[in-house]
Amino acid sequence: MRDQPPCRHTYSAQRLSGVRDLLSLVGLATPTCGAPLFYWEHPMSGEAVLAVGAAHTIRTTGSDRIATAGRAAIDVLARSTRREPGCDDAPRPRFVGGFAFDPDDPVSPRWREFPACWLFLPEQLWLLKDGRCWSMRVSPCAGPPFERPAARPVLGSDESAAPDVPESDDRQHWLHRVERALSMVHAGTITKVVLARQRTWTAARRISPLSIAQQLRDARPGCFTFCVSPGRSHFFGSTPELLVRLQNGRVDTQALAGTAPRGSSEWEDRSNAARLLGSAKNQREHAAVILGIEQALATVAAPLRVAPRPDLVALPEGYHLHTAIAGRVRPSLSALDLAQLLHPTPAVCGVPLHRARSLIATEEPERGWYTGAVGWMDGSGDGVFAVALRAALAQDRQFTVWAGAGIVSGSDPAAEFAETEIKMRAMVDAVTRRVAAATDAPTAVPPQSAELPG
């Protein structure tokens, strides 16, 4: 683990009135940024987090990286003290961040700012929950001066035309990959593997990932919308999949696997939903995810309650089979301990886990944080992490999007390609619409000198 030495931080917290949108707190005319930024919101639950600046960072690698980072975060937060008395219901600081799909630091240059696991304790933090907004400031501990990153340009905007995003040219390559995976399924080597595609293009206009996140949030209120910016790179998206939520000893997670497109008419839409619920292939894929989660939590959560049958999650781009899973866990476990047990679920990897993971590592060495997770955890170990799907990585004007599909017995290579195209459009359309829109959206990270509430 590579992180700053143990120390004691102090913090202040105050209630803000009249704040209903944390993105409204981001400076509207700031031309540069000089600190990490984390934004995370789930509108249907009324939860949102905005964090700027790092008072403390934790970076870990290796197979135990997630739980190791969690223990380090709890240790740091246990040393934090409030500078002045306040309301008993005031929240305490929390770490924010996430982790990659693989246990080692990504090797691709595009992921150079995203370690295998990276958490930071924000210098400035805003929390929105149940209509109440809190502002917190954390002071770095005594010791060597905290070095702020140099100011960097954000993705602003110019007057160029919207980008032309061509149809993917990797169709044949994808079909061959799926056929190879199916041969392994038929041979009994694997039961399921989740393969992913990526598409990269350069936009004609420089835009803010936060403006795209704002658009995604408004269009997808049932999803976790996020934007993580360590520096020049921005990983953002709007994922429907919860990895883990831990609150007061209760763990919640879900199986989300099996996909069908939305229809162009009400009749077609209902027909697609009904076919998904009755699809033997999709039910097999979904059952593999449920079993994987049950096995991962079997020794720590009892009793584990699994919904008797899948229901449907409806998104603008398609439907997913969904099964809610919940239970009680030991008090000593944190959200990141549970994330360590659950990640990667069969929904983003496969069955058996080690064989599917080996195949993915060979064919997709550049997944980075895609199919990893983003979220937060407080000093009690409670927290929420969502699987990083429907996501894009932005660097300057270059955007890369990913989409995957679960390959099981009965999978059709062409149909799986169509599924990834549907999933990609969720992000491609959001980016292209934002590029073509008027330049009235918030810019990314305000400089430390900006006047912000709290």
C-alpha positions in Angstrom: 0.0 0.0 0.0 1.2 3.5 -0.9 -0.4 6.3 1.1 0.4 9.2 3.4 1.6 8.4 6.9 -1.0 8.1 9.7 -2.0 11.5 11.1 -4.8 13.4 12.7 -7.1 15.7 10.7 -9.6 18.3 12.0 -12.8 19.2 10.3 -15.8 21.5 10.5 -19.4 20.9 9.4 -22.3 23.1 8.8 -25.8 22.9 7.5 -26.6 24.7 4.2 -30.1 25.8 3.5 -31.8 26.0 0.1 -29.3 23.6 -1.7 -31.1 21.0 -3.8 -28.4 20.3 -6.4 -24.8 19.8 -5.6 -23.7 20.6 -9.1 -24.9 24.1 -8.6 -22.0 24.5 -6.1 -19.4 24.0 -8.8 -18.1 27.3 -10.0 -19.7 28.3 -13.3 -16.8 30.4 -14.7 -13.6 28.9 -13.4 -11.2 28.2 -16.2 -8.7 25.9 -14.4 -8.7 23.1 -11.9 -6.1 22.1 -9.4 -7.5 19.3 -7.3 -9.1 15.9 -7.5 -12.9 15.9 -7.8 -15.5 13.3 -7.0 -19.2 13.6 -7.8 -21.7 10.8 -7.1 -25.5 11.0 -7.0 -28.5 8.6 -6.9 -31.6 10.9 -7.4 -34.2 8.3 -6.5 -32.6 7.8 -3.0 -32.0 11.5 -2.6 -28.2 10.9 -2.0 -25.4 13.0 -3.5 -21.8 13.7 -2.8 -19.5 16.4 -4.1 -15.8 16.4 -3.1 -12.9 18.6 -4.0 -9.3 18.5 -2.9 -7.4 15.7 -1.1 -6.5 16.0 2.6 -5.3 12.4 2.5 -5.0 9.8 -0.2 -4.8 6.0 -0.1 -3.5 3.9 -3.0 -3.4 0.1 -2.9 -2.6 -2.7 -5.3 -2.9 -6.5 -5.2 -5.6 -9.1 -4.6 -6.5 -7.6 -1.1 -6.3 -4.0 -2.3 -10.0 -3.1 -1.6 -10.2 -4.4 2.0 -6.7 -3.0 2.7 -7.8 0.5 1.6 -10.9 0.2 3.7 -8.9 -0.6 6.9 -6.6 2.3 6.2 -9.5 4.7 5.6 -11.2 3.7 8.9 -7.9 4.2 10.7 -7.5 7.7 9.3 -11.1 8.7 10.0 -10.8 7.4 13.6 -8.1 10.1 14.1 -10.3 12.9 12.7 -11.7 15.4 15.2 -14.2 18.2 14.9 -12.9 21.7 15.5 -16.0 23.1 17.1 -19.1 21.7 18.8 -22.1 21.2 16.6 -25.3 19.3 15.9 -25.2 15.7 17.0 -26.8 14.7 13.6 -24.0 16.3 11.6 -22.3 13.8 9.4 -18.6 13.0 9.7 -16.0 13.0 6.9 -15.8 10.1 4.5 -13.4 8.8 1.9 -14.5 8.7 -1.7 -13.0 7.0 -4.8 -13.0 3.6 -6.3 -11.1 0.8 -7.8 -10.2 -1.0 -11.1 -11.4 -4.3 -12.4 -8.0 -5.8 -12.0 -6.0 -6.0 -8.8 -2.8 -4.4 -10.3 -2.4 -0.8 -11.5 -3.6 -0.4 -15.1 -0.7 -0.6 -17.6 -2.4 1.5 -20.3 -1.3 5.1 -20.5 -4.9 6.2 -20.7 -5.5 5.0 -17.1 -2.2 6.4 -15.7 -4.1 8.6 -13.2 -6.2 5.8 -11.9 -4.5 3.3 -9.6 -5.8 -0.2 -8.9 -7.5 1.3 -5.8 -7.6 5.0 -5.0 -9.5 6.7 -2.2 -9.1 10.3 -0.9 -10.3 12.2 2.1 -11.8 15.4 0.6 -10.6 18.9 1.8 -14.1 20.2 0.8 -17.1 17.9 0.9 -20.8 18.5 0.4 -23.4 15.9 1.2 -27.1 15.9 0.2 -29.4 13.4 1.9 -33.2 13.5 2.4 -33.3 17.1 1.3 -30.7 18.3 3.8 -27.3 19.6 2.6 -24.1 19.6 4.7 -20.8 21.3 4.0 -17.5 20.0 5.5 -13.9 21.2 5.4 -11.1 18.9 6.4 -7.7 20.4 7.3 -4.7 18.2 6.5 -2.7 17.1 9.6 0.5 18.7 10.8 3.7 17.8 9.0 5.1 18.5 5.6 3.1 21.1 3.6 0.3 19.6 1.5 1.3 20.0 -2.1 -1.6 21.0 -4.3 -1.5 19.9 -7.9 -0.7 22.5 -10.5 -3.7 24.2 -12.2 -4.8 22.2 -15.2 -7.3 23.1 -18.0 -10.7 21.6 -17.7 -12.8 20.4 -20.6 -14.5 23.6 -21.5 -16.1 24.2 -24.8 -15.6 26.0 -28.1 -17.7 26.7 -31.2 -16.8 23.6 -33.2 -19.3 21.2 -34.6 -20.4 18.0 -32.8 -18.2 15.0 -33.4 -19.1 12.4 -36.0 -19.1 9.1 -34.2 -18.9 6.3 -36.9 -20.3 2.9 -36.5 -18.0 0.5 -34.8 -15.5 -1.2 -37.1 -14.7 -4.1 -34.8 -17.8 -6.2 -35.5 -15.9 -9.2 -37.1 -13.3 -9.1 -34.3 -16.1 -9.2 -31.7 -17.9 -12.1 -33.5 -14.7 -14.1 -33.5 -14.2 -13.4 -29.8 -17.7 -14.5 -28.9 -17.3 -17.7 -31.0 -14.1 -18.5 -29.2 -15.8 -18.0 -25.8 -18.7 -20.1 -26.8 -16.4 -22.9 -27.8 -15.0 -22.8 -24.2 -18.6 -22.8 -22.9 -19.5 -25.9 -25.0 -16.3 -27.6 -23.9 -17.2 -27.0 -20.3 -14.2 -24.9 -19.6 -16.3 -21.9 -18.5 -20.0 -21.4 -17.8 -20.1 -17.7 -18.4 -17.7 -14.9 -19.4 -18.5 -11.2 -19.8 -16.7 -9.8 -22.8 -16.5 -6.0 -23.4 -15.8 -3.7 -26.4 -14.5 -0.2 -26.4 -14.7 2.6 -28.8 -12.6 5.7 -28.9 -13.0 9.0 -30.8 -11.9 12.6 -30.6 -14.6 15.2 -30.2 -14.5 18.4 -32.1 -15.4 20.4 -29.0 -13.9 20.5 -25.6 -16.6 19.8 -23.1 -17.0 19.3 -19.3 -17.6 15.7 -18.1 -19.7 17.2 -15.3 -22.1 18.7 -17.9 -22.5 15.3 -19.4 -23.0 13.8 -15.9 -25.7 16.5 -15.2 -27.5 15.4 -18.3 -27.2 11.7 -17.4 -28.4 12.3 -13.9 -31.5 14.1 -15.1 -32.3 11.4 -17.7 -31.5 8.4 -15.5 -32.8 9.1 -11.9 -32.7 5.4 -10.9 -28.9 5.1 -11.7 -25.8 6.1 -9.9 -24.3 9.0 -11.8 -20.6 9.7 -11.1 -17.6 11.6 -12.2 -14.1 10.9 -10.8 -11.3 13.3 -11.8 -7.8 12.7 -10.3 -6.3 15.4 -12.6 -6.4 15.6 -16.3 -8.5 12.5 -16.9 -12.2 12.1 -16.1 -14.0 8.9 -15.6 -17.8 9.4 -15.6 -21.0 7.6 -16.3 -24.4 6.5 -15.0 -24.6 2.9 -13.9 -27.7 1.0 -12.9 -25.8 -1.6 -10.8 -25.2 -1.5 -7.1 -22.2 -3.5 -5.9 -22.8 -3.0 -2.2 -24.6 -0.8 0.3 -23.8 -1.2 4.0 -25.8 0.7 6.6 -26.2 -0.1 10.3 -25.2 -3.7 9.8 -27.5 -4.4 6.8 -26.0 -5.2 3.5 -27.8 -4.7 0.2 -26.7 -5.8 -3.2 -28.3 -7.0 -6.4 -28.0 -9.3 -9.4 -28.3 -7.4 -12.6 -27.8 -9.5 -15.7 -29.9 -10.2 -18.8 -30.7 -7.5 -21.3 -33.3 -6.5 -23.9 -33.6 -3.3 -25.9 -36.4 -0.8 -25.5 -39.1 -0.9 -28.3 -39.9 1.9 -30.7 -43.6 1.6 -29.8 -45.5 0.8 -26.6 -46.5 -2.6 -28.0 -42.9 -3.5 -29.0 -41.5 -2.2 -25.7 -43.9 -4.5 -23.7 -43.1 -7.4 -26.0 -39.3 -7.0 -25.5 -39.8 -6.9 -21.7 -42.0 -10.0 -21.7 -39.5 -11.9 -23.9 -36.7 -11.0 -21.5 -38.6 -12.3 -18.5 -39.3 -15.5 -20.4 -35.8 -16.0 -22.0 -34.1 -19.2 -20.9 -30.7 -17.9 -22.0 -31.1 -14.7 -20.0 -32.4 -16.5 -17.0 -29.4 -18.8 -17.0 -27.1 -15.8 -17.2 -29.0 -14.1 -14.3 -29.0 -17.2 -12.1 -25.2 -17.4 -12.4 -24.9 -13.9 -10.9 -27.2 -14.7 -8.0 -25.3 -17.9 -7.2 -22.0 -16.0 -7.3 -23.2 -13.3 -4.9 -24.7 -15.9 -2.5 -21.4 -17.8 -2.4 -19.4 -14.6 -1.9 -21.5 -13.5 1.1 -22.3 -17.0 2.5 -19.8 -16.8 5.4 -20.5 -13.2 6.4 -24.2 -12.5 5.9 -27.0 -14.5 7.6 -29.7 -14.9 6.8 -29.3 -13.8 3.2 -32.6 -12.9 1.6 -32.9 -13.3 -2.1 -36.0 -12.1 -4.0 -37.9 -15.2 -5.3 -37.9 -14.1 -8.9 -36.3 -11.4 -11.0 -38.1 -8.2 -11.9 -37.2 -5.7 -14.5 -35.1 -2.5 -14.4 -36.2 -0.1 -17.1 -33.5 2.3 -18.6 -33.7 4.6 -21.6 -31.6 2.2 -23.6 -33.0 -1.2 -22.4 -34.3 -3.6 -19.8 -32.3 -5.6 -17.3 -33.3 -8.6 -15.2 -32.9 -7.6 -11.5 -32.9 -9.5 -8.2 -32.6 -7.8 -4.9 -30.3 -9.4 -2.2 -30.0 -8.4 1.4 -28.8 -9.6 4.8 -27.2 -8.8 8.1 -23.4 -8.8 8.5 -20.9 -8.9 11.4 -20.3 -5.5 13.0 -16.5 -5.7 12.2 -17.1 -5.6 8.5 -17.0 -2.5 6.3 -18.5 -1.7 3.0 -15.0 -2.1 1.4 -14.6 -5.5 3.1 -17.8 -6.6 1.4 -16.8 -5.1 -1.9 -13.6 -7.1 -1.6 -15.7 -10.3 -1.3 -18.2 -9.4 -4.1 -15.9 -8.0 -6.7 -15.9 -9.0 -9.5 -19.4 -10.5 -9.6 -20.4 -12.8 -12.4 -22.3 -9.9 -13.9 -19.0 -8.3 -15.0 -16.6 -11.3 -15.0 -17.9 -14.8 -15.3 -18.1 -18.4 -13.9 -15.8 -20.0 -12.8 -14.4 -16.7 -11.7 -10.7 -17.5 -12.1 -11.0 -18.9 -15.6 -13.2 -16.0 -16.8 -10.9 -13.5 -15.2 -7.9 -15.1 -16.9 -9.6 -14.9 -20.3 -10.6 -11.3 -19.8 -7.0 -10.4 -18.7 -5.7 -11.8 -21.9 -8.2 -10.2 -24.3 -9.0 -6.9 -22.5 -5.9 -5.5 -20.7 -7.2 -2.0 -20.8 -10.5 -2.2 -18.8 -9.0 0.0 -16.1 -11.9 1.2 -13.8 -14.6 0.1 -16.2 -16.4 -2.7 -14.4 -14.6 -1.7 -11.2 -16.5 0.4 -8.7 -17.0 4.0 -7.5 -18.4 5.2 -4.2 -17.7 6.3 -0.6 -17.3 5.0 2.9 -17.4 6.7 6.3 -15.6 6.0 9.6 -18.1 3.5 10.8 -17.6 1.4 7.7 -20.9 2.2 6.2 -20.9 3.2 2.5 -22.1 2.6 -1.0 -20.2 1.4 -4.1 -21.7 1.0 -7.5 -20.3 -1.0 -10.4 -18.7 1.3 -13.0 -20.9 0.6 -16.1 -22.3 2.9 -18.8 -19.1 4.8 -18.4 -16.6 6.8 -20.4 -13.0 8.0 -19.9 -12.3 11.6 -21.1 -8.8 13.0 -21.7 -8.7 16.4 -23.3 -11.1 15.9 -26.3 -10.7 12.1 -26.5 -13.5 9.9 -25.2 -13.5 6.1 -24.8 -16.7 4.2 -24.0 -17.1 0.6 -23.1 -19.9 -2.0 -23.1 -20.1 -5.6 -22.3 -22.3 -8.7 -22.7 -22.5 -12.0 -20.8 -21.6 -15.0 -23.0 -23.4 -18.2 -21.9 -24.8 -21.3 -23.6 -27.4 -20.0 -26.1 -25.6 -16.7 -26.8 -25.7 -15.5 -30.4 -22.6 -13.5 -31.4 -24.6 -11.0 -33.6 -27.2 -10.5 -30.8 -24.5 -9.9 -28.2 -22.9 -7.3 -30.6 -26.2 -5.6 -30.9 -26.5 -5.6 -27.1 -23.2 -3.8 -26.7 -24.2 -1.3 -29.3 -27.3 -0.5 -27.3 -25.4 -0.1 -24.1 -22.7 2.1 -25.8 -25.4 4.4 -27.2 -26.3 5.5 -23.6 -22.9 7.2 -23.3 -22.2 8.1 -27.0 -25.6 9.9 -27.3 -25.0 11.8 -24.0 -21.6 13.0 -25.2 -22.7 14.0 -28.6 -25.8 15.7 -27.4 -23.7 17.7 -24.9 -21.2 18.7 -27.5 -23.9 20.0 -29.8 -25.7 21.8 -27.0 -25.3 25.4 -26.0 -22.3 26.0 -23.7 -24.2 26.8 -20.6 -23.1 23.8 -18.4 -20.9 23.9 -15.3 -17.2 23.6 -15.8 -15.2 20.9 -13.9 -13.2 21.6 -10.8 -13.0 25.1 -9.2 -9.6 26.3 -8.1 -8.9 26.2 -4.4 -9.2 30.0 -4.3 -12.8 30.0 -5.6 -15.5 31.1 -3.2 -17.6 28.1 -2.4 -20.3 27.6 0.2 -19.2 26.0 3.5 
